[in-house]
Amino acid sequence: MRRDQRGAVTAELALGIPLLLALTWGLVWLLSVGEAQVRVVDAAREAARAAARGEAPAACAARGEQVAPGSTVVVSLTGGEAVSTVTASVGPPGGLLGFLPSVRLRARAVSAAEGP
């Protein structure tokens, strides 16, 4: 190794580690967004099923909010169908990725009303 390149590896490593950490942090955030989307879909389905069984819309919304805490659940009954819409927001991680906007998640479920 030549004398003038002696600290090059250390400098490259010092510059590369923050970039790799930011990339890892971003991928973990994407996984959390995916997990939150699954919860939002499950909450919409659960609220629609409860409304189709004849439960009160407020109780259906509360059931959906239990499945996806921090979300907004709207339940309506129209034309023999129970419709639920769930929205939520996932904020960015702090640190180097703090400048990113929040991700808005939305799911809608429809279920046929049961009974006469």
C-alpha positions as CSV (number, residue, x, y, z in Angstrom):
1,M,0.0,0.0,0.0
2,R,1.4,3.4,-0.9
3,R,1.9,6.0,1.8
4,D,-0.4,8.6,0.3
5,Q,-3.4,6.1,0.3
6,R,-3.0,5.0,3.8
7,G,-6.1,6.7,5.3
8,A,-8.3,6.2,2.2
9,V,-10.1,3.1,3.5
10,T,-10.9,4.7,6.8
11,A,-12.3,7.8,5.1
12,E,-14.4,5.7,2.7
13,L,-15.7,3.6,5.6
14,A,-16.6,6.8,7.6
15,L,-18.6,8.1,4.7
16,G,-20.3,4.8,3.8
17,I,-21.6,3.8,7.3
18,P,-24.1,6.7,7.6
19,L,-25.4,5.9,4.1
20,L,-25.9,2.3,4.9
21,L,-27.6,3.1,8.2
22,A,-30.0,5.5,6.5
23,L,-30.8,2.8,3.9
24,T,-31.5,0.3,6.6
25,W,-33.6,2.7,8.6
26,G,-35.6,3.5,5.4
27,L,-36.2,-0.2,4.7
28,V,-37.4,-0.7,8.3
29,W,-39.8,2.2,7.9
30,L,-41.2,0.7,4.7
31,L,-41.8,-2.5,6.6
32,S,-43.7,-0.6,9.3
33,V,-45.8,1.1,6.6
34,G,-46.6,-2.3,5.1
35,E,-47.6,-3.7,8.5
36,A,-49.8,-0.6,9.2
37,Q,-51.5,-1.2,5.8
38,V,-52.3,-4.8,6.8
39,R,-53.8,-3.5,10.0
40,V,-55.9,-0.9,8.2
41,V,-57.3,-3.5,5.8
42,D,-58.1,-5.8,8.8
43,A,-59.8,-3.0,10.6
44,A,-62.0,-2.2,7.6
45,R,-63.0,-5.8,7.2
46,E,-63.7,-6.2,10.9
47,A,-65.9,-3.1,11.0
48,A,-67.8,-4.1,7.9
49,R,-68.5,-7.6,9.2
50,A,-69.7,-6.1,12.5
51,A,-72.0,-3.7,10.7
52,A,-73.3,-6.5,8.5
53,R,-74.3,-8.4,11.6
54,G,-76.4,-5.4,12.8
55,E,-74.2,-3.8,15.4
56,A,-74.4,-0.1,15.9
57,P,-72.1,2.0,13.7
58,A,-70.4,3.5,16.7
59,A,-69.6,0.0,18.1
60,C,-68.4,-1.1,14.6
61,A,-66.1,1.9,14.4
62,A,-64.7,1.2,17.9
63,R,-64.0,-2.4,16.9
64,G,-62.1,-1.2,13.9
65,E,-60.1,1.3,16.0
66,Q,-59.1,-1.6,18.3
67,V,-57.6,-3.4,15.3
68,A,-55.8,-0.4,14.0
69,P,-55.1,2.0,16.8
70,G,-54.8,5.7,15.8
71,S,-56.9,5.2,12.7
72,T,-60.2,6.8,11.7
73,V,-63.1,4.4,11.0
74,V,-66.3,5.4,9.2
75,V,-69.1,2.9,8.9
76,S,-72.3,3.3,6.9
77,L,-75.2,1.1,5.9
78,T,-76.6,1.6,2.4
79,G,-78.8,-0.6,0.2
80,G,-78.3,-3.8,2.2
81,E,-74.5,-3.4,2.3
82,A,-72.3,-2.4,5.2
83,V,-69.4,-0.2,4.0
84,S,-66.4,0.7,6.2
85,T,-63.6,3.0,5.4
86,V,-60.4,3.2,7.5
87,T,-57.7,5.9,7.1
88,A,-54.4,6.2,9.0
89,S,-51.2,8.0,8.7
90,V,-47.6,6.7,9.3
91,G,-45.0,9.3,10.0
92,P,-41.4,9.1,8.8
93,P,-38.7,7.9,11.1
94,G,-36.5,10.6,12.7
95,G,-32.9,11.3,12.0
96,L,-31.7,11.5,8.4
97,L,-35.1,10.5,7.1
98,G,-37.1,13.1,9.1
99,F,-37.7,15.2,6.1
100,L,-40.0,12.6,4.4
101,P,-43.7,13.2,4.4
102,S,-46.2,11.0,6.3
103,V,-47.7,8.2,4.4
104,R,-51.6,8.1,4.2
105,L,-53.1,4.7,4.3
106,R,-56.7,3.9,3.3
107,A,-58.8,0.7,3.1
108,R,-62.4,0.1,2.2
109,A,-64.5,-3.0,2.9
110,V,-68.0,-3.9,1.8
111,S,-70.1,-6.7,3.3
112,A,-73.7,-7.8,2.6
113,A,-76.0,-7.2,5.5
114,E,-77.2,-10.3,7.3
115,G,-80.7,-11.2,8.3
116,P,-84.1,-9.9,7.0
